[in-house]
């Protein structure tokens, strides 16, 4: 039984190898051919079979010949889709953007415009890194809804935009928290305030508000005597804001200690 199975696997291997080699041979001949119509036909066949690298190369070979004809639109779209399917989102995004600018009224314009934004979405990195592509994706999705108000992709644009906004909120949270960890409490207060203003619905809101309270307290504690009364009072005010919004917070015990410490100082003045 083992010998028979090995023979079957070997046969499949040989057949697969023959198909691959024949496909490569066909592709090489097409790349040397001057028959643009044949290459056009075969490029679409390669694309349909998932051979996107070969299809892209064939399209690039004949695109100049068909530029300005009724086949140019289809070839440009397939060209962009090849790079998209290959996972080359930088090139795909570039070609989709060019396609939309060139063929705004095309039947493929809606797809291409959404996929351009989706390429930026795929290029969006983890929160710690530069978020240029995240902003590019958000802008692209917002513009897509403006350009194509009845697009089938608009609901997906909203969903992906929400995900990207949460990533930006996390980056803002991490940046603000870094100032606190570095014990730069003045900068932490400003950064946390900006984060809360920019992303009021962030899932990190409770922690950020507590860190702002603690940062204000530490900033007051380390201030010169003449500035302490004002800064301890600001901390007390921030305490009331915190407990008003999160009366059952798991930070409540530490928050009350900060409040009591500030009141003790202020009562001595």
C-alpha positions as CSV (number, residue, x, y, z in Angstrom):
1,X,0.0,0.0,0.0
2,X,2.9,2.4,0.9
3,X,4.6,1.7,-2.4
4,X,1.4,2.3,-4.3
5,X,0.8,5.6,-2.6
6,X,4.4,6.7,-3.3
7,X,3.8,5.9,-7.0
8,X,0.6,8.0,-7.0
9,X,2.4,11.0,-5.3
10,X,5.3,10.7,-7.7
11,X,2.8,10.7,-10.7
12,X,1.1,13.8,-9.4
13,X,4.5,15.5,-8.9
14,X,5.6,14.7,-12.5
15,X,2.2,15.9,-13.9
16,X,2.4,19.1,-11.9
17,X,6.0,19.7,-13.0
18,X,5.1,19.2,-16.6
19,X,2.3,21.7,-16.3
20,X,4.5,24.3,-14.6
21,X,7.3,23.9,-17.2
22,X,4.8,24.1,-20.1
23,X,3.3,27.2,-18.5
24,X,6.7,28.8,-18.2
25,X,7.5,27.9,-21.7
26,X,4.3,29.5,-23.0
27,X,5.0,32.6,-20.9
28,X,8.5,32.9,-22.3
29,X,7.2,32.6,-25.8
30,X,4.5,35.3,-25.2
31,X,7.1,37.7,-23.8
32,X,9.1,37.4,-27.0
33,X,6.0,37.5,-29.3
34,X,4.8,40.5,-31.2
35,X,1.3,39.2,-31.4
36,X,-0.4,41.7,-29.2
37,X,-3.9,40.2,-29.6
38,X,-2.6,36.8,-28.5
39,X,-0.8,38.3,-25.5
40,X,-3.9,40.3,-24.6
41,X,-6.0,37.1,-24.6
42,X,-3.4,35.1,-22.7
43,X,-2.8,37.8,-20.1
44,X,-6.5,37.5,-19.1
45,X,-6.2,33.7,-19.0
46,X,-3.1,34.0,-16.7
47,X,-5.0,36.3,-14.5
48,X,-8.1,34.0,-14.3
49,X,-5.8,31.2,-13.3
50,X,-4.2,33.2,-10.5
51,X,-0.9,33.6,-12.3
52,X,-0.7,37.3,-11.4
53,X,3.0,37.9,-11.8
54,X,3.0,36.6,-15.4
55,X,-0.3,38.4,-16.2
56,X,1.1,41.7,-14.9
57,X,4.3,41.3,-17.1
58,X,2.3,40.5,-20.2
59,X,-0.1,43.5,-19.6
60,X,2.9,45.8,-19.1
61,X,4.3,44.6,-22.4
62,X,1.2,45.4,-24.4
63,X,-0.2,48.4,-22.5
64,X,1.6,51.0,-24.6
65,X,0.2,49.4,-27.8
66,X,-3.4,49.6,-26.5
67,X,-3.2,53.0,-24.9
68,X,-6.2,55.2,-26.0
69,X,-8.2,52.2,-27.3
70,X,-11.3,50.6,-25.7
71,X,-9.1,47.8,-24.3
72,X,-6.9,50.2,-22.3
73,X,-9.4,50.5,-19.5
74,X,-9.7,46.8,-19.0
75,X,-6.0,46.3,-19.1
76,X,-5.3,49.1,-16.6
77,X,-7.8,47.7,-14.2
78,X,-6.4,44.1,-14.5
79,X,-2.9,45.5,-14.1
80,X,-3.8,47.1,-10.8
81,X,-5.7,44.0,-9.7
82,X,-2.6,41.8,-10.4
83,X,-0.5,43.8,-8.0
84,X,-3.3,43.7,-5.4
85,X,-3.6,39.9,-5.6
86,X,0.1,39.6,-5.3
87,X,0.0,41.6,-2.1
88,X,2.0,44.5,-3.4
89,X,-0.2,47.1,-1.9
90,X,2.1,50.0,-2.6
91,X,2.1,49.4,-6.4
92,X,-1.6,48.3,-6.4
93,X,-2.6,51.5,-4.6
94,X,-0.7,53.6,-7.1
95,X,-2.3,51.9,-10.1
96,X,-5.8,52.0,-8.6
97,X,-5.4,55.7,-8.0
98,X,-4.2,56.3,-11.5
99,X,-7.1,54.2,-12.8
100,X,-9.7,56.3,-11.0
101,X,-8.2,59.6,-12.1
102,X,-8.2,58.3,-15.7
103,X,-11.5,56.4,-15.8
104,X,-13.8,58.1,-13.3
105,X,-16.9,57.0,-15.1
106,X,-15.8,53.4,-15.6
107,X,-17.8,50.5,-14.3
108,X,-14.7,49.6,-12.4
109,X,-14.2,53.0,-10.8
110,X,-16.1,52.2,-7.6
111,X,-14.1,49.0,-7.1
112,X,-10.8,50.6,-7.9
113,X,-11.4,53.6,-5.7
114,X,-12.3,51.5,-2.7
115,X,-9.4,49.1,-3.3
116,X,-7.1,52.1,-3.4
117,X,-8.2,53.0,0.1
118,X,-8.0,49.3,1.1
119,X,-4.4,49.2,0.0
120,X,-3.6,52.0,2.4
121,X,-5.5,50.1,5.1
122,X,-3.4,47.0,4.5
123,X,-0.2,49.2,4.7
124,X,-1.3,50.7,8.0
125,X,1.2,49.5,10.6
126,X,0.9,48.7,14.3
127,X,0.1,51.7,16.6
128,X,3.7,52.3,17.7
129,X,4.9,53.2,14.2
130,X,4.3,56.1,11.8
131,X,0.6,56.3,10.9
132,X,0.8,58.1,7.5
133,X,-0.9,55.2,5.7
134,X,-3.6,55.1,8.4
135,X,-4.5,58.7,7.7
136,X,-4.3,58.0,3.9
137,X,-6.7,55.2,4.3
138,X,-9.1,57.3,6.4
139,X,-9.0,60.1,3.8
140,X,-9.5,57.6,1.0
141,X,-12.5,56.0,2.6
142,X,-14.1,59.3,3.4
143,X,-13.6,60.6,-0.2
144,X,-14.9,57.3,-1.5
145,X,-18.3,57.8,0.2
146,X,-18.4,61.3,-1.2
147,X,-17.6,60.2,-4.8
148,X,-19.7,57.1,-4.7
149,X,-22.6,57.8,-2.2
150,X,-24.5,54.6,-3.3
151,X,-21.4,52.4,-3.3
152,X,-21.7,48.8,-2.0
153,X,-18.5,49.4,-0.1
154,X,-19.6,52.3,2.0
155,X,-20.6,50.2,5.0
156,X,-17.2,48.5,4.8
157,X,-15.6,51.9,4.6
158,X,-17.3,52.9,7.9
159,X,-16.2,49.6,9.6
160,X,-12.6,49.9,8.5
161,X,-12.5,53.6,9.4
162,X,-13.7,52.8,12.9
163,X,-10.9,50.2,13.2
164,X,-8.3,52.7,12.0
165,X,-9.6,55.4,14.4
166,X,-9.2,53.0,17.3
167,X,-5.6,52.4,16.2
168,X,-4.9,56.1,16.2
169,X,-6.5,56.4,19.6
170,X,-4.2,53.6,20.8
171,X,-1.1,55.4,19.4
172,X,-2.3,58.6,21.2
173,X,-2.8,56.7,24.4
174,X,0.7,55.1,24.2
175,X,2.4,58.4,23.5
176,X,0.6,60.1,26.4
177,X,1.4,57.2,28.7
178,X,5.1,57.4,27.7
179,X,5.4,60.9,29.1
180,X,4.0,59.6,32.4
181,X,6.5,56.7,32.5
182,X,9.3,59.2,31.8
183,X,8.1,61.2,34.8
184,X,7.6,64.3,32.6
185,X,4.3,65.1,34.4
186,X,3.8,68.5,32.8
187,X,4.0,67.0,29.3
188,X,1.9,64.0,30.4
189,X,-0.9,66.3,31.5
190,X,-0.9,68.1,28.1
191,X,-0.6,64.9,26.1
192,X,-3.3,63.1,28.0
193,X,-5.6,66.1,27.7
194,X,-5.0,66.2,23.9
195,X,-5.6,62.4,23.6
196,X,-8.9,62.7,25.5
197,X,-10.0,65.6,23.4
198,X,-9.1,63.9,20.1
199,X,-10.6,60.5,21.0
200,X,-13.3,61.1,23.7
201,X,-14.8,57.7,23.2
202,X,-11.5,55.8,23.5
203,X,-11.5,52.5,25.5
204,X,-8.6,53.9,27.4
205,X,-10.6,56.9,28.7
206,X,-10.8,55.7,32.4
207,X,-7.0,55.0,32.6
208,X,-6.1,58.2,30.8
209,X,-8.2,60.3,33.1
210,X,-6.7,58.6,36.2
211,X,-3.2,59.1,34.8
212,X,-3.9,62.8,34.2
213,X,-5.1,63.1,37.8
214,X,-1.9,61.4,39.0
215,X,0.3,63.4,36.7
216,X,-1.3,66.7,38.0
217,X,-0.7,65.5,41.5
218,X,2.9,64.6,40.9
219,X,3.5,67.8,39.0
220,X,2.1,69.8,41.9
221,X,4.1,67.8,44.4
222,X,7.4,68.6,42.6
223,X,6.6,72.2,41.9
224,X,8.1,75.2,43.7
225,X,6.2,76.3,46.8
226,X,4.6,79.3,45.2
227,X,3.0,77.2,42.5
228,X,1.8,74.4,44.7
229,X,-1.5,75.8,46.0
230,X,-2.8,76.4,42.5
231,X,-1.7,73.1,41.2
232,X,-3.0,71.0,44.1
233,X,-6.3,72.8,43.6
234,X,-6.3,71.8,39.9
235,X,-5.6,68.2,41.0
236,X,-8.7,68.3,43.3
237,X,-10.8,69.7,40.5
238,X,-9.6,66.9,38.3
239,X,-10.4,64.3,41.0
240,X,-14.0,65.5,41.0
241,X,-14.1,65.1,37.2
242,X,-12.7,61.6,37.5
243,X,-15.1,60.3,40.2
244,X,-18.1,62.0,38.5
245,X,-17.4,60.0,35.3
246,X,-16.1,56.8,36.9
247,X,-17.5,56.5,40.4
248,X,-16.9,52.7,40.6
249,X,-13.4,52.8,39.0
250,X,-10.9,50.3,40.2
251,X,-8.5,53.3,40.5
252,X,-10.9,54.9,43.1
253,X,-8.8,54.1,46.2
254,X,-5.7,55.6,44.8
255,X,-7.6,58.5,43.5
256,X,-9.0,59.2,47.0
257,X,-5.5,59.0,48.5
258,X,-4.4,61.7,46.0
259,X,-7.5,63.8,46.9
260,X,-6.8,63.5,50.6
261,X,-3.2,64.4,50.2
262,X,-4.1,67.5,48.2
263,X,-6.7,68.5,50.8
264,X,-4.3,68.1,53.6
265,X,-1.8,70.4,51.9
266,X,-4.5,73.0,51.1
267,X,-5.9,72.9,54.6
268,X,-2.5,73.9,56.0
269,X,-2.4,77.0,53.8
